[in-house]
Amino acid sequence: MAIGGGLGGLVVLIAALLLGIDPGTVMPTQQQISTEDVSAEGFDLSQCKTGADANEITECRVVATGNSVDGVWQQLAPGYKRPHVRLFKGQVNTGCGMATSDVGPFYCPVDQTAYFDTDFFQVLVDQFGSSGGPLAQEYVVAHEFGHHLQNLQGILGRAQQDPTGATGGGVRTELMADCYAGVWAHYAAITKQESTGVPYLQPLSDKDIADALSAASAVGDDRIQAAATGRVNPEAWTHGSAEQRQKWFTIGYQTGDPNKCDTFATNDLG
């Protein structure tokens, strides 16, 4: 079963699109992009060489962010191995079955691959009138890589044991991936690329994170349900409420400690 697709996986993406983050301030231009274990349909990966390319080309930004997330987890998680990344258009055949861009970015544990249709990012850019929202796109990548880390840890399968509900395995798995994305954000600007000696990201300000999470709260499970039906039904939650997603990303970002991300070990999800 594919994990992390759907609206919940796009929380910070939508937030940053609303905020209009400057695409020129995220990746240091000296960063060298590795396309190892990356495949793409209809896109020439040879265009992705430096951080400057990542700041200008969405596909390159996804790849470069994957490099960044790998760099962080290789230091924090013993035995970590990078996932495969596949960029596709429209639909794709995966180890978890056929999928379309309608599900959003997702991770398939069967083939250990994170899938991204970058046209989906552009639809949101056009709809919200943003200049690009790179930090949001990077968050989405970090979230899906978080599911890969869960898979390596033997945790990911717990999402299917109790997939819905405010305290179910699905919500706990998604909130943990949010927390792991926060851990990545904590270290991304201080973790250096071996080939260049420069950090993977420019420093992120507290206001960047606070503003993104504030806007993201509008698309938590509870907010989505209230807008769609006029009522909130926690029994149908799959990703967590706005408050919960804010809480767990913030825990990861503020502490930088993956051990603080164990959502299965607490009765207080937020």
C-alpha positions in Angstrom: 0.0 0.0 0.0 1.3 3.4 -1.0 1.8 5.8 2.0 1.7 9.5 2.4 -0.4 10.5 -0.7 -3.4 12.7 -0.6 -4.1 16.2 0.7 -2.5 15.5 4.1 0.9 15.0 2.5 0.7 18.4 0.9 0.1 20.5 4.0 3.2 22.7 4.0 3.2 22.7 0.2 -0.1 24.6 0.2 1.0 26.8 3.1 4.2 28.0 1.4 2.4 28.6 -1.9 0.0 30.9 -0.1 3.0 32.7 1.5 4.9 33.0 -1.8 8.4 32.0 -0.6 11.2 33.3 -2.7 12.7 30.4 -4.8 16.1 32.0 -4.8 16.8 31.7 -1.1 16.6 28.0 -0.4 19.5 26.1 -2.0 23.1 27.3 -1.9 24.2 27.6 -5.5 27.5 25.7 -4.8 25.6 22.5 -4.0 26.3 19.7 -6.4 23.2 17.5 -7.2 23.5 13.7 -7.3 21.0 11.9 -9.4 21.9 8.4 -8.1 18.9 6.2 -7.6 16.7 8.8 -9.4 14.6 8.1 -12.5 12.4 10.4 -14.5 9.9 10.2 -17.3 9.9 13.0 -19.8 12.6 15.0 -18.0 16.4 15.1 -18.6 18.1 14.7 -15.3 21.4 16.0 -16.7 19.9 19.5 -16.2 20.3 19.0 -12.5 23.9 19.8 -11.6 24.0 22.6 -8.9 21.9 24.3 -6.3 21.3 27.1 -8.8 19.5 24.5 -11.0 17.5 23.4 -8.0 16.4 26.9 -7.3 15.1 27.3 -10.9 13.8 23.9 -11.9 11.2 22.0 -9.8 12.4 18.6 -10.8 16.0 19.5 -9.7 14.7 20.8 -6.4 13.0 17.5 -5.6 16.2 15.6 -6.4 18.4 18.1 -4.5 16.1 18.0 -1.5 16.3 14.2 -1.5 20.1 14.6 -1.4 19.7 16.8 1.6 17.3 14.5 3.5 19.7 11.6 2.8 22.6 13.6 4.1 20.8 14.3 7.4 19.5 10.8 8.0 22.8 9.1 7.1 24.2 11.0 10.1 21.3 10.4 12.5 20.0 6.9 11.7 22.5 4.0 11.6 21.9 1.7 8.7 19.9 4.3 6.8 19.9 3.6 3.0 18.5 6.1 0.6 15.2 5.4 -1.2 14.7 5.4 -5.0 13.1 8.5 -6.3 10.9 8.6 -9.4 9.6 11.6 -11.2 6.6 10.9 -13.3 3.8 12.6 -15.3 0.1 11.8 -15.0 0.3 8.2 -13.9 2.9 5.6 -12.9 3.1 1.9 -12.4 4.6 1.1 -9.0 5.3 -1.9 -6.7 2.1 -0.8 -4.9 0.0 -0.7 -8.1 -1.0 1.9 -10.6 -1.2 5.5 -9.3 -2.0 8.9 -10.7 -0.9 12.4 -9.8 -4.3 12.9 -8.1 -3.1 11.1 -5.0 -0.2 13.6 -4.6 3.3 12.6 -3.7 3.6 9.2 -2.1 5.9 6.5 -0.9 5.7 2.8 -1.9 7.3 0.4 0.6 7.3 -2.5 -1.8 9.8 -0.9 -4.2 11.2 1.5 -1.6 10.5 4.4 -3.9 9.2 8.0 -3.3 7.1 9.2 -6.3 6.6 12.8 -7.3 4.6 14.3 -10.2 6.0 17.8 -10.4 3.1 18.9 -12.6 1.0 18.6 -9.5 3.2 21.1 -7.8 2.8 23.5 -10.7 -1.0 23.2 -10.6 -0.9 24.4 -7.0 1.5 27.2 -7.9 -0.9 28.4 -10.6 -4.0 28.1 -8.5 -2.6 30.0 -5.6 -0.6 32.5 -7.6 2.7 31.7 -5.9 6.2 32.4 -7.2 7.1 28.7 -6.6 7.1 27.7 -2.9 10.3 25.7 -2.8 10.4 25.3 1.0 6.9 23.7 0.7 8.0 21.3 -2.0 11.1 20.4 0.1 8.9 19.6 3.1 6.8 17.2 1.0 10.0 15.4 -0.1 11.2 15.2 3.5 7.8 13.9 4.6 7.8 11.1 2.0 11.4 10.2 2.9 10.2 10.0 6.5 7.9 7.2 5.4 11.0 5.5 3.9 12.8 5.8 7.2 9.7 4.3 8.9 9.8 1.4 6.5 13.5 0.7 7.3 12.6 0.8 11.0 9.8 -1.7 10.6 7.2 0.9 11.7 5.4 1.7 8.5 3.2 -1.4 8.5 1.5 -0.2 11.7 -0.4 2.4 9.6 -2.5 -0.4 8.1 -3.3 -2.1 11.4 -5.6 0.7 12.5 -5.7 3.0 9.5 -8.4 5.6 10.5 -9.4 7.5 13.6 -7.8 10.3 15.6 -5.6 7.9 17.5 -5.3 5.3 14.8 -2.1 3.9 13.2 -2.6 6.0 10.0 -2.6 9.3 11.9 0.3 8.3 14.1 2.3 7.3 11.1 1.7 10.5 9.3 2.4 12.7 12.3 5.7 10.8 12.8 6.6 11.6 9.2 5.8 15.2 9.9 8.1 15.1 12.9 10.8 13.5 10.8 10.4 16.3 8.3 10.9 18.7 11.1 14.1 17.0 12.2 15.4 17.3 8.6 14.5 21.1 8.7 16.4 21.4 12.0 19.6 20.0 10.5 19.4 20.9 6.7 21.1 24.2 7.0 24.0 22.9 9.1 24.6 19.5 7.5 27.3 19.9 4.9 27.6 18.2 1.5 30.8 16.1 1.4 31.6 17.1 -2.2 31.4 20.8 -1.6 31.6 21.5 2.1 28.6 23.8 1.9 25.3 23.3 3.8 22.4 21.7 1.9 20.0 24.6 2.6 20.2 28.3 3.4 19.2 29.0 7.1 15.5 28.9 7.7 14.1 31.6 10.0 11.6 30.9 12.8 9.1 33.1 10.9 9.4 30.9 7.8 8.4 27.8 9.9 5.8 29.6 12.0 4.1 31.2 9.0 4.1 27.9 7.0 2.6 25.9 9.9 0.0 28.6 10.5 -1.2 28.5 6.9 -1.0 24.7 6.9 -3.4 24.5 9.8 -6.2 25.4 7.3 -5.8 22.0 5.7 -5.7 19.6 8.6 -8.2 16.7 8.6 -10.5 18.7 10.9 -10.4 21.8 8.8 -11.0 19.8 5.6 -14.0 18.0 7.0 -15.5 21.2 8.4 -15.2 22.9 5.0 -16.6 19.9 3.1 -19.4 18.7 5.3 -19.9 21.4 8.0 -18.8 18.9 10.8 -15.8 17.2 12.1 -15.5 13.4 12.3 -12.3 12.3 14.0 -13.1 8.7 13.3 -12.4 9.3 9.6 -9.1 11.1 10.1 -6.0 9.7 8.3 -3.4 12.4 8.7 -4.2 14.3 11.8 -5.7 17.6 12.8 -4.2 21.0 12.0 -3.1 21.3 15.6 -1.5 17.8 15.7 0.4 18.4 12.4 1.7 21.7 13.7 2.7 20.1 17.0 4.7 17.2 15.6 6.5 19.1 12.9 7.5 21.6 15.5 8.7 18.9 17.9 11.0 17.6 15.2 12.2 21.1 14.1 12.8 22.4 17.6 14.5 19.3 19.1 16.2 17.8 16.1 15.8 14.5 18.0 14.2 11.6 16.1 13.5 9.8 19.4 11.0 12.5 20.2 9.0 11.6 17.1 7.6 8.3 18.5 3.9 9.0 18.1 3.1 5.4 19.0 4.5 5.8 22.4 2.2 8.6 23.6 -1.4 9.0 24.4 -1.1 12.8 23.8 -1.0 13.4 20.0 -1.9 17.0 20.4 
